[in-house]
Amino acid sequence: MNKQIKFILIFSSLLFIFIIFFFGLNKSNIYTPNKVTNIEIPNFESRELFSNQKINAYELIQNSDYSLINIWASWCLPCRDEHPILINLQDKKKLNLIGINYKDKKKNSIKFLNELGNPYDTIIIDKNGLISVSLGAYGVPETYLVNRNYKILKRYVGPLNQENVIELFEIINENL
């Protein structure tokens, strides 16, 4: 009788563990954040990287039809890869380039920009990452196309590429 109880307990435990693993393996482990397009960006406040002046998001966006908000860091290798694309975008008149410097040291950020060039019209500091999280970001680099009504039109996770740039200007031209 004692052996039967031990056998039933061991068998039940193993069956339970097997069932948990079986269902766990069938679940997707890819994290997909909530949809972040066509929602209004939060009106965050931060300091500008070079002047240390306080500025809020709505002040950054209100004078442009379209703004491209790019979350970056000097320690981020994919940010280095996308930087030449941002440099090429800096001359586009229809686009206000805003950089959000994510969890970075000021001297490292400035060194990065001095080395590779500064494509941004304005750079704000996100020292603890809360601004980026409030936008819906979960990594760097991430880029958001925002209209003058503070609505996110498009989100790019990871480094921008040439196809993304073509798509950006298609969206801008559609909405003109």
BALOBA-1460 file (C-alpha; in Angstrom, 3 decimals):
// residues 176
<rec num="1" residu="m" x="0.000" y="0.000" z="0.000"/>
<rec num="2" residu="n" x="2.830" y="2.378" z="0.933"/>
<rec num="3" residu="k" x="4.648" y="1.641" z="-2.361"/>
<rec num="4" residu="q" x="1.493" y="2.334" z="-4.363"/>
<rec num="5" residu="i" x="1.058" y="5.765" z="-2.730"/>
<rec num="6" residu="k" x="4.691" y="6.673" z="-3.435"/>
<rec num="7" residu="f" x="4.315" y="5.517" z="-7.042"/>
<rec num="8" residu="i" x="1.090" y="7.514" z="-7.522"/>
<rec num="9" residu="l" x="2.666" y="10.656" z="-5.984"/>
<rec num="10" residu="i" x="5.806" y="10.383" z="-8.118"/>
<rec num="11" residu="f" x="3.807" y="9.618" z="-11.255"/>
<rec num="12" residu="s" x="1.394" y="12.528" z="-10.578"/>
<rec num="13" residu="s" x="4.289" y="14.924" z="-9.956"/>
<rec num="14" residu="l" x="6.068" y="13.887" z="-13.155"/>
<rec num="15" residu="l" x="2.834" y="14.129" z="-15.137"/>
<rec num="16" residu="f" x="2.182" y="17.598" z="-13.715"/>
<rec num="17" residu="i" x="5.723" y="18.769" z="-14.596"/>
<rec num="18" residu="f" x="5.405" y="17.315" z="-18.102"/>
<rec num="19" residu="i" x="2.100" y="19.116" z="-18.691"/>
<rec num="20" residu="i" x="3.542" y="22.446" z="-17.490"/>
<rec num="21" residu="f" x="6.577" y="22.099" z="-19.781"/>
<rec num="22" residu="f" x="4.436" y="20.958" z="-22.718"/>
<rec num="23" residu="f" x="2.154" y="24.011" z="-22.562"/>
<rec num="24" residu="g" x="5.071" y="26.331" z="-21.798"/>
<rec num="25" residu="l" x="6.979" y="25.209" z="-24.884"/>
<rec num="26" residu="n" x="3.996" y="25.882" z="-27.121"/>
<rec num="27" residu="k" x="3.688" y="29.512" z="-26.002"/>
<rec num="28" residu="s" x="5.409" y="32.188" z="-28.035"/>
<rec num="29" residu="n" x="8.355" y="33.714" z="-26.237"/>
<rec num="30" residu="i" x="8.541" y="36.712" z="-28.560"/>
<rec num="31" residu="y" x="7.651" y="39.915" z="-26.794"/>
<rec num="32" residu="t" x="5.518" y="42.204" z="-28.890"/>
<rec num="33" residu="p" x="4.630" y="45.484" z="-27.223"/>
<rec num="34" residu="n" x="1.198" y="47.001" z="-27.474"/>
<rec num="35" residu="k" x="0.402" y="48.898" z="-30.633"/>
<rec num="36" residu="v" x="2.034" y="52.296" z="-30.353"/>
<rec num="37" residu="t" x="0.911" y="53.889" z="-33.606"/>
<rec num="38" residu="n" x="-1.847" y="56.471" z="-33.844"/>
<rec num="39" residu="i" x="-1.606" y="57.236" z="-30.136"/>
<rec num="40" residu="e" x="-0.531" y="60.543" z="-28.663"/>
<rec num="41" residu="i" x="2.954" y="60.752" z="-27.202"/>
<rec num="42" residu="p" x="3.165" y="61.627" z="-23.513"/>
<rec num="43" residu="n" x="4.236" y="65.185" z="-22.734"/>
<rec num="44" residu="f" x="7.487" y="64.420" z="-20.931"/>
<rec num="45" residu="e" x="9.989" y="66.960" z="-19.680"/>
<rec num="46" residu="s" x="13.748" y="66.638" z="-19.719"/>
<rec num="47" residu="r" x="16.961" y="68.575" z="-20.182"/>
<rec num="48" residu="e" x="18.671" y="69.311" z="-23.477"/>
<rec num="49" residu="l" x="22.046" y="67.557" z="-23.793"/>
<rec num="50" residu="f" x="24.225" y="70.569" z="-24.629"/>
<rec num="51" residu="s" x="22.477" y="73.541" z="-22.990"/>
<rec num="52" residu="n" x="21.009" y="71.654" z="-20.004"/>
<rec num="53" residu="q" x="17.861" y="73.741" z="-20.572"/>
<rec num="54" residu="k" x="14.527" y="72.190" z="-19.524"/>
<rec num="55" residu="i" x="12.271" y="71.364" z="-22.443"/>
<rec num="56" residu="n" x="9.088" y="69.344" z="-22.890"/>
<rec num="57" residu="a" x="8.035" y="67.067" z="-25.733"/>
<rec num="58" residu="y" x="5.263" y="69.276" z="-27.023"/>
<rec num="59" residu="e" x="7.655" y="72.236" z="-27.342"/>
<rec num="60" residu="l" x="9.959" y="70.066" z="-29.442"/>
<rec num="61" residu="i" x="7.219" y="68.977" z="-31.826"/>
<rec num="62" residu="q" x="4.834" y="71.929" z="-32.104"/>
<rec num="63" residu="n" x="6.768" y="73.859" z="-34.775"/>
<rec num="64" residu="s" x="7.170" y="70.981" z="-37.249"/>
<rec num="65" residu="d" x="4.732" y="69.066" z="-39.394"/>
<rec num="66" residu="y" x="6.713" y="65.870" z="-38.763"/>
<rec num="67" residu="s" x="9.261" y="64.886" z="-36.147"/>
<rec num="68" residu="l" x="11.434" y="61.824" z="-36.038"/>
<rec num="69" residu="i" x="12.174" y="60.810" z="-32.451"/>
<rec num="70" residu="n" x="15.209" y="58.545" z="-32.271"/>
<rec num="71" residu="i" x="16.185" y="56.792" z="-29.035"/>
<rec num="72" residu="w" x="19.936" y="56.143" z="-29.012"/>
<rec num="73" residu="a" x="22.990" y="55.680" z="-26.785"/>
<rec num="74" residu="s" x="26.735" y="55.906" z="-27.279"/>
<rec num="75" residu="w" x="27.193" y="52.359" z="-25.936"/>
<rec num="76" residu="c" x="24.693" y="50.924" z="-28.468"/>
<rec num="77" residu="l" x="26.400" y="49.247" z="-31.464"/>
<rec num="78" residu="p" x="23.258" y="49.198" z="-33.675"/>
<rec num="79" residu="c" x="22.956" y="52.961" z="-33.000"/>
<rec num="80" residu="r" x="26.377" y="53.355" z="-34.590"/>
<rec num="81" residu="d" x="25.173" y="51.383" z="-37.619"/>
<rec num="82" residu="e" x="22.112" y="53.586" z="-38.158"/>
<rec num="83" residu="h" x="23.931" y="56.876" z="-37.521"/>
<rec num="84" residu="p" x="24.935" y="57.506" z="-41.182"/>
<rec num="85" residu="i" x="21.262" y="57.221" z="-42.160"/>
<rec num="86" residu="l" x="20.351" y="59.830" z="-39.547"/>
<rec num="87" residu="i" x="23.147" y="62.076" z="-40.814"/>
<rec num="88" residu="n" x="21.609" y="61.860" z="-44.319"/>
<rec num="89" residu="l" x="18.188" y="62.767" z="-42.889"/>
<rec num="90" residu="q" x="19.406" y="65.930" z="-41.170"/>
<rec num="91" residu="d" x="19.100" y="67.997" z="-44.368"/>
<rec num="92" residu="k" x="15.482" y="67.051" z="-45.018"/>
<rec num="93" residu="k" x="13.399" y="70.191" z="-44.500"/>
<rec num="94" residu="k" x="10.174" y="68.336" z="-43.747"/>
<rec num="95" residu="l" x="11.624" y="66.499" z="-40.775"/>
<rec num="96" residu="n" x="12.510" y="67.619" z="-37.245"/>
<rec num="97" residu="l" x="15.088" y="65.178" z="-35.840"/>
<rec num="98" residu="i" x="14.856" y="64.691" z="-32.062"/>
<rec num="99" residu="g" x="17.314" y="62.478" z="-30.234"/>
<rec num="100" residu="i" x="16.581" y="60.885" z="-26.890"/>
<rec num="101" residu="n" x="19.863" y="59.927" z="-25.288"/>
<rec num="102" residu="y" x="19.045" y="56.741" z="-23.347"/>
<rec num="103" residu="k" x="20.790" y="55.843" z="-20.066"/>
<rec num="104" residu="d" x="24.087" y="57.328" z="-21.165"/>
<rec num="105" residu="k" x="26.878" y="59.411" z="-19.710"/>
<rec num="106" residu="k" x="26.945" y="62.964" z="-21.015"/>
<rec num="107" residu="k" x="30.656" y="62.911" z="-21.901"/>
<rec num="108" residu="n" x="30.258" y="59.635" z="-23.813"/>
<rec num="109" residu="s" x="27.267" y="61.014" z="-25.721"/>
<rec num="110" residu="i" x="29.121" y="64.149" z="-26.732"/>
<rec num="111" residu="k" x="32.184" y="62.134" z="-27.732"/>
<rec num="112" residu="f" x="29.960" y="59.874" z="-29.886"/>
<rec num="113" residu="l" x="28.425" y="62.902" z="-31.624"/>
<rec num="114" residu="n" x="31.794" y="64.623" z="-32.109"/>
<rec num="115" residu="e" x="33.162" y="61.447" z="-33.681"/>
<rec num="116" residu="l" x="30.218" y="60.573" z="-35.959"/>
<rec num="117" residu="g" x="28.439" y="63.923" z="-36.392"/>
<rec num="118" residu="n" x="25.276" y="65.323" z="-34.865"/>
<rec num="119" residu="p" x="22.191" y="64.778" z="-37.039"/>
<rec num="120" residu="y" x="19.709" y="65.961" z="-34.397"/>
<rec num="121" residu="d" x="17.957" y="69.312" z="-34.155"/>
<rec num="122" residu="t" x="17.541" y="68.699" z="-30.420"/>
<rec num="123" residu="i" x="18.801" y="66.011" z="-28.051"/>
<rec num="124" residu="i" x="17.205" y="65.393" z="-24.693"/>
<rec num="125" residu="i" x="18.562" y="63.299" z="-21.860"/>
<rec num="126" residu="d" x="16.752" y="60.183" z="-20.638"/>
<rec num="127" residu="k" x="19.050" y="59.326" z="-17.764"/>
<rec num="128" residu="n" x="16.885" y="56.669" z="-16.114"/>
<rec num="129" residu="g" x="15.015" y="55.429" z="-19.209"/>
<rec num="130" residu="l" x="11.541" y="56.503" z="-18.082"/>
<rec num="131" residu="i" x="10.890" y="58.757" z="-21.077"/>
<rec num="132" residu="s" x="11.677" y="55.957" z="-23.514"/>
<rec num="133" residu="v" x="9.491" y="53.504" z="-21.617"/>
<rec num="134" residu="s" x="6.624" y="56.023" z="-21.591"/>
<rec num="135" residu="l" x="6.862" y="56.113" z="-25.399"/>
<rec num="136" residu="g" x="6.582" y="52.319" z="-25.506"/>
<rec num="137" residu="a" x="10.226" y="51.566" z="-26.259"/>
<rec num="138" residu="y" x="11.869" y="48.448" z="-24.952"/>
<rec num="139" residu="g" x="15.327" y="48.808" z="-26.443"/>
<rec num="140" residu="v" x="17.689" y="50.997" z="-28.412"/>
<rec num="141" residu="p" x="17.624" y="52.133" z="-31.082"/>
<rec num="142" residu="e" x="13.964" y="52.819" z="-31.634"/>
<rec num="143" residu="t" x="12.502" y="55.518" z="-33.829"/>
<rec num="144" residu="y" x="9.066" y="57.144" z="-33.957"/>
<rec num="145" residu="l" x="7.546" y="59.291" z="-36.697"/>
<rec num="146" residu="v" x="5.271" y="61.827" z="-35.010"/>
<rec num="147" residu="n" x="2.999" y="64.451" z="-36.586"/>
<rec num="148" residu="r" x="2.323" y="67.982" z="-35.331"/>
<rec num="149" residu="n" x="-0.732" y="66.676" z="-33.433"/>
<rec num="150" residu="y" x="1.640" y="64.561" z="-31.287"/>
<rec num="151" residu="k" x="0.379" y="61.301" z="-32.834"/>
<rec num="152" residu="i" x="2.780" y="58.453" z="-33.530"/>
<rec num="153" residu="l" x="2.418" y="57.541" z="-37.214"/>
<rec num="154" residu="k" x="5.088" y="54.843" z="-37.413"/>
<rec num="155" residu="r" x="7.473" y="53.015" z="-35.119"/>
<rec num="156" residu="y" x="10.749" y="51.341" z="-36.044"/>
<rec num="157" residu="v" x="12.347" y="48.885" z="-33.649"/>
<rec num="158" residu="g" x="16.062" y="48.479" z="-34.239"/>
<rec num="159" residu="p" x="18.368" y="50.469" z="-36.479"/>
<rec num="160" residu="l" x="16.860" y="52.391" z="-39.375"/>
<rec num="161" residu="n" x="17.737" y="51.239" z="-42.866"/>
<rec num="162" residu="q" x="17.251" y="52.678" z="-46.335"/>
<rec num="163" residu="e" x="13.891" y="50.903" z="-46.809"/>
<rec num="164" residu="n" x="12.637" y="52.530" z="-43.593"/>
<rec num="165" residu="v" x="13.640" y="55.959" z="-44.894"/>
<rec num="166" residu="i" x="11.734" y="55.387" z="-48.131"/>
<rec num="167" residu="e" x="8.696" y="54.319" z="-46.114"/>
<rec num="168" residu="l" x="9.007" y="57.382" z="-43.844"/>
<rec num="169" residu="f" x="8.820" y="59.766" z="-46.772"/>
<rec num="170" residu="e" x="5.951" y="57.819" z="-48.349"/>
<rec num="171" residu="i" x="4.008" y="58.296" z="-45.086"/>
<rec num="172" residu="i" x="4.930" y="61.996" z="-44.951"/>
<rec num="173" residu="n" x="3.925" y="62.576" z="-48.591"/>
<rec num="174" residu="e" x="0.629" y="60.684" z="-48.070"/>
<rec num="175" residu="n" x="-0.288" y="62.958" z="-45.192"/>
<rec num="176" residu="l" x="0.523" y="66.254" z="-46.892"/>
